[in-house]
């Protein structure tokens, strides 16, 4: 598998909370990504790269610990379930480089060594079979609890399904399979509308004010890709609040600090009145994320534009002064 792609969305030198939708697609349809190392457009939904094993191990651990804290459904229609699951199975196979296949009924993963028939309309898993494969030992005896769970365990990305009532225009989060959350609890979001889901995000007010147009675009005019970022003080993918130790954050240490970038895609299904939202975290050691003085200056500038509320929300108040000193030294 290729090495994980390096994205640096902080290169514009400003921290913003906005939709930031960039068109996903090949050729002229796709918009170039200025903070991707090669500046190319994004053409894929799912990214199976050299860190795939790490996602499998982390997701398996979360699943065994307490799946109900990460996954659930809220008034998900059969039509939207079919659209989202079929797209996920078909596109995950297409983006896997041959490691996974989907024939319209059976999804097979040659890396993990299992396959199953999926009931897309009612979300069931049938005829689960296991076989030898390079990473077969990682899944051991884990049992998927449905089609969304099965597909989510095969993908590095977390999955969420957004629904909208065609009569009232009300939107809500209809399903989650989010095993790598960044300090938020999927149970708090399930069944809630876009504004309620994003209200806790510091600085989300202007984005929430455009919710009607934004949901229209996501469902009817995609697919899109967007990026959000922050600083993490450990290498864990799963930062569910239930797994975090209370108390003071660890002091800043450049050797154990990372830039965490989430690559998110949104694919709409107008006929089914909803969309699929994927989230894939990337964790880059600071020395990888910041390799030139210009990159150090850009990250420092972006961090300095954060409001106090955003610094608190991102967990940076305790480490920001020393982090900025470290960056300023490398910006010379």
C-alpha positions as CSV (number, residue, x, y, z in Angstrom):
1,X,0.0,0.0,0.0
2,X,1.2,3.6,-0.6
3,X,2.5,5.7,2.2
4,X,-0.2,7.9,3.9
5,X,-0.9,11.1,2.0
6,X,0.4,14.2,3.7
7,X,-2.2,17.1,3.9
8,X,-1.3,20.5,5.4
9,X,-4.6,22.4,5.5
10,X,-3.0,25.0,7.9
11,X,-0.8,26.3,5.0
12,X,-3.2,29.3,4.4
13,X,-2.1,30.6,7.8
14,X,-5.7,30.9,9.2
15,X,-7.8,28.7,11.4
16,X,-11.4,28.7,10.2
17,X,-14.6,26.8,11.0
18,X,-16.4,26.6,7.7
19,X,-18.0,24.2,5.2
20,X,-14.8,24.4,3.1
21,X,-16.3,22.1,0.4
22,X,-14.0,21.2,-2.5
23,X,-15.4,19.2,-5.4
24,X,-14.4,15.5,-5.4
25,X,-13.8,13.8,-8.8
26,X,-11.6,13.1,-11.7
27,X,-10.5,15.4,-14.4
28,X,-12.1,18.9,-14.6
29,X,-14.7,17.9,-12.0
30,X,-12.2,17.7,-9.2
31,X,-10.8,20.8,-7.5
32,X,-7.0,20.9,-6.8
33,X,-6.1,20.6,-3.1
34,X,-3.6,23.3,-2.4
35,X,-2.4,21.7,0.9
36,X,-1.9,18.2,-0.6
37,X,1.8,17.7,-1.3
38,X,1.4,17.3,-5.1
39,X,-1.5,19.8,-5.3
40,X,-3.7,17.3,-7.2
41,X,-7.4,16.9,-7.1
42,X,-9.0,14.3,-4.9
43,X,-10.7,11.4,-6.8
44,X,-11.3,8.8,-4.1
45,X,-13.7,8.4,-1.2
46,X,-11.8,5.7,0.7
47,X,-8.1,5.8,1.3
48,X,-6.4,2.4,1.9
49,X,-2.8,3.3,2.6
50,X,0.1,2.0,4.6
51,X,-1.5,2.7,7.9
52,X,-4.5,0.4,7.2
53,X,-3.5,-2.2,9.9
54,X,-3.5,0.6,12.5
55,X,-7.1,1.5,11.7
56,X,-8.2,-2.2,11.9
57,X,-6.5,-2.6,15.3
58,X,-8.0,0.6,16.7
59,X,-11.5,0.0,15.4
60,X,-11.5,-3.6,16.6
61,X,-10.6,-2.4,20.1
62,X,-13.4,0.2,20.1
63,X,-15.9,-2.4,18.8
64,X,-15.0,-4.8,21.6
65,X,-15.0,-2.1,24.3
66,X,-18.5,-0.7,23.7
67,X,-19.8,-0.6,20.1
68,X,-23.0,1.1,21.4
69,X,-21.0,4.2,22.3
70,X,-19.9,4.6,18.7
71,X,-22.6,3.3,16.4
72,X,-26.4,3.5,16.1
73,X,-29.4,4.5,13.9
74,X,-32.2,7.0,14.2
75,X,-35.1,6.8,11.8
76,X,-33.0,5.6,8.8
77,X,-35.3,4.8,5.9
78,X,-34.7,1.6,3.9
79,X,-34.2,3.6,0.8
80,X,-31.4,5.7,2.2
81,X,-29.9,2.7,3.9
82,X,-29.7,0.9,0.5
83,X,-28.2,4.0,-1.2
84,X,-25.6,4.5,1.4
85,X,-24.6,0.9,1.9
86,X,-24.5,0.1,-1.8
87,X,-22.3,3.1,-2.5
88,X,-20.0,2.2,0.4
89,X,-19.6,-1.4,-0.7
90,X,-19.1,-0.5,-4.3
91,X,-16.7,2.4,-3.8
92,X,-14.7,0.8,-1.0
93,X,-14.0,-2.1,-3.3
94,X,-13.2,0.2,-6.2
95,X,-10.8,2.3,-4.1
96,X,-9.1,-0.7,-2.5
97,X,-6.8,-1.5,-5.5
98,X,-8.2,-5.1,-5.7
99,X,-7.9,-5.9,-2.0
100,X,-11.7,-5.9,-1.7
101,X,-14.5,-6.9,-4.0
102,X,-18.3,-6.4,-4.2
103,X,-20.5,-8.2,-6.6
104,X,-23.8,-6.6,-5.6
105,X,-24.4,-9.2,-2.9
106,X,-21.1,-10.3,-1.3
107,X,-18.4,-8.1,0.1
108,X,-15.0,-9.8,0.3
109,X,-11.8,-8.5,1.9
110,X,-8.6,-10.3,0.9
111,X,-6.5,-8.4,3.6
112,X,-8.7,-9.3,6.6
113,X,-9.8,-12.7,5.3
114,X,-13.6,-12.5,5.5
115,X,-16.6,-12.1,3.3
116,X,-20.3,-11.8,3.9
117,X,-23.6,-11.4,2.0
118,X,-25.2,-8.1,2.9
119,X,-28.9,-7.3,3.0
120,X,-28.8,-3.7,2.0
121,X,-32.4,-2.8,2.6
122,X,-32.7,-4.1,6.1
123,X,-29.0,-3.9,7.0
124,X,-28.3,-7.5,7.8
125,X,-25.2,-9.7,7.5
126,X,-25.6,-13.2,6.2
127,X,-23.3,-16.2,5.5
128,X,-20.2,-14.7,7.2
129,X,-17.1,-16.7,6.1
130,X,-13.5,-16.4,7.3
131,X,-10.4,-17.5,5.5
132,X,-6.6,-17.1,5.7
133,X,-5.3,-13.6,4.8
134,X,-2.3,-11.3,5.8
135,X,-4.3,-9.6,8.5
136,X,-6.8,-12.4,9.4
137,X,-5.5,-12.6,12.9
138,X,-6.6,-9.1,13.7
139,X,-10.3,-9.8,13.4
140,X,-10.1,-13.1,15.3
141,X,-13.6,-13.9,16.4
142,X,-15.1,-10.4,16.2
143,X,-18.8,-10.6,15.0
144,X,-20.2,-7.7,12.9
145,X,-23.7,-6.7,14.1
146,X,-25.0,-5.5,10.7
147,X,-24.1,-4.4,7.2
148,X,-23.1,-0.9,8.2
149,X,-21.0,-2.4,11.0
150,X,-19.4,-4.9,8.7
151,X,-18.5,-2.3,6.0
152,X,-17.3,0.2,8.7
153,X,-14.9,-2.5,10.0
154,X,-13.4,-2.9,6.6
155,X,-12.9,0.8,5.9
156,X,-10.3,3.1,7.5
157,X,-13.0,5.8,7.3
158,X,-15.7,6.3,9.9
159,X,-19.2,6.5,8.4
160,X,-22.3,8.6,9.1
161,X,-25.5,9.0,7.2
162,X,-27.4,12.3,7.0
163,X,-31.1,12.3,6.2
164,X,-33.6,15.0,5.3
165,X,-37.4,15.0,5.2
166,X,-38.5,16.0,1.7
167,X,-41.7,17.5,3.1
168,X,-40.5,19.6,6.0
169,X,-36.9,20.0,5.0
170,X,-35.7,18.9,8.5
171,X,-32.4,17.2,8.5
172,X,-30.9,14.8,11.1
173,X,-28.0,12.4,11.6
174,X,-29.7,9.0,10.8
175,X,-26.8,6.6,11.4
176,X,-23.3,6.6,12.9
177,X,-20.4,4.1,12.8
178,X,-17.7,6.4,14.2
179,X,-15.0,4.4,15.9
180,X,-12.2,7.1,15.7
181,X,-14.0,10.2,17.2
182,X,-11.9,13.2,18.2
183,X,-13.2,14.0,21.7
184,X,-16.9,13.8,20.9
185,X,-19.5,11.2,21.7
186,X,-21.5,9.9,18.6
187,X,-24.5,9.2,20.9
188,X,-24.8,13.0,21.5
189,X,-25.2,13.6,17.8
190,X,-27.5,10.8,16.6
191,X,-31.0,11.9,15.6
192,X,-30.1,15.6,15.8
193,X,-30.0,18.2,13.1
194,X,-27.0,19.9,11.5
195,X,-27.1,22.9,13.8
196,X,-27.4,20.9,17.0
197,X,-24.6,18.5,15.9
198,X,-22.2,21.4,15.2
199,X,-23.3,23.9,17.9
200,X,-20.6,22.7,20.4
201,X,-17.9,23.5,17.8
202,X,-16.3,26.8,18.7
203,X,-16.8,29.3,15.8
204,X,-19.4,27.2,14.0
205,X,-22.1,30.0,14.1
206,X,-21.5,31.4,10.6
207,X,-21.5,27.9,9.1
208,X,-24.7,26.9,11.0
209,X,-26.4,30.1,9.6
210,X,-26.1,28.6,6.1
211,X,-27.4,25.2,7.0
212,X,-30.3,25.0,4.5
213,X,-28.0,25.9,1.5
214,X,-25.3,23.6,2.9
215,X,-27.5,20.6,3.2
216,X,-29.0,21.2,-0.2
217,X,-25.4,21.2,-1.7
218,X,-24.4,18.1,0.2
219,X,-27.4,16.1,-1.0
220,X,-27.8,17.4,-4.5
221,X,-24.6,18.8,-5.8
222,X,-21.7,16.7,-4.6
223,X,-19.6,14.7,-4.0
224,X,-17.3,16.9,-1.9
225,X,-14.2,16.6,0.2
226,X,-13.2,18.9,3.1
227,X,-10.5,19.0,5.7
228,X,-10.3,19.9,9.4
229,X,-7.3,19.9,11.6
230,X,-5.9,20.3,15.1
231,X,-3.1,19.3,17.4
232,X,-3.0,15.9,19.2
233,X,-0.8,15.0,22.1
234,X,-0.9,11.3,21.5
235,X,-1.1,8.8,18.5
236,X,-4.5,7.3,19.4
237,X,-7.2,7.3,16.7
238,X,-10.0,6.8,19.2
239,X,-10.5,9.8,21.4
240,X,-14.0,9.0,22.5
241,X,-14.7,10.9,25.8
242,X,-15.3,7.7,27.6
243,X,-11.7,6.6,26.9
244,X,-10.0,9.8,28.0
245,X,-8.5,10.2,31.4
246,X,-9.8,13.3,33.3
247,X,-7.3,15.9,34.6
248,X,-4.7,18.2,33.1
249,X,-3.5,17.7,29.6
250,X,0.0,16.5,29.1
251,X,2.7,19.2,28.7
252,X,3.9,20.0,25.2
253,X,6.5,17.6,24.0
254,X,7.5,17.9,20.3
255,X,8.4,14.3,20.2
256,X,4.9,13.2,21.2
257,X,2.8,15.9,19.5
258,X,1.0,15.4,16.2
259,X,-1.0,17.4,13.6
260,X,-4.3,15.6,13.3
261,X,-6.0,16.1,9.9
262,X,-9.4,14.7,9.2
263,X,-10.2,14.1,5.5
264,X,-14.0,14.1,5.2
265,X,-16.1,13.3,2.1
266,X,-19.8,13.9,1.5
267,X,-21.8,12.1,-1.2
268,X,-25.4,12.8,-1.7
269,X,-28.3,10.5,-2.8
270,X,-31.1,12.9,-3.9
271,X,-33.6,10.2,-4.7
272,X,-33.1,8.8,-1.2
273,X,-33.1,12.2,0.5
274,X,-29.8,11.9,2.3
275,X,-26.0,11.7,2.1
276,X,-23.0,9.6,3.3
277,X,-20.4,11.4,5.3
278,X,-16.9,9.8,5.8
279,X,-14.2,10.8,8.2
280,X,-10.6,9.6,7.9
281,X,-8.0,10.8,10.5
282,X,-4.4,11.3,9.6
283,X,-1.8,11.8,12.4
284,X,1.5,13.4,11.4
285,X,4.4,13.9,13.8
286,X,5.3,17.6,14.1
287,X,8.6,16.9,12.3
288,X,6.6,15.4,9.4
289,X,3.9,18.1,9.2
290,X,6.5,20.9,9.6
291,X,9.5,20.2,7.4
292,X,10.3,23.8,6.1
293,X,10.4,27.2,7.7
294,X,7.5,28.3,5.6
295,X,5.4,25.4,6.9
296,X,6.3,26.3,10.5
297,X,5.4,29.9,9.9
298,X,2.0,28.9,8.4
299,X,1.1,26.6,11.3
300,X,2.2,29.2,13.9
301,X,0.2,31.9,12.1
302,X,-2.9,29.7,11.9
303,X,-2.7,28.8,15.6
304,X,-2.5,32.5,16.5
305,X,-5.7,33.2,14.7
306,X,-7.7,30.8,17.0
307,X,-10.0,32.5,19.4
308,X,-9.8,31.6,23.1
309,X,-12.9,29.5,22.7
310,X,-11.4,27.6,19.8
311,X,-8.2,27.0,21.7
312,X,-10.2,25.5,24.6
313,X,-12.3,23.4,22.2
314,X,-9.2,22.0,20.6
315,X,-7.5,21.3,23.9
316,X,-4.6,23.7,23.2
317,X,-4.7,26.3,26.0
318,X,-2.1,24.5,28.2
319,X,0.4,23.7,25.4
320,X,0.0,26.6,22.9
321,X,2.7,28.9,24.3
322,X,5.4,26.3,24.2
323,X,4.1,25.0,20.8
324,X,4.4,28.4,19.3
325,X,7.9,28.9,20.7
326,X,8.9,25.5,19.0
327,X,7.4,26.6,15.7
328,X,8.9,30.1,15.8
329,X,12.4,28.6,16.2
330,X,11.8,26.5,13.1
331,X,10.4,29.4,11.1
332,X,13.7,31.3,11.1
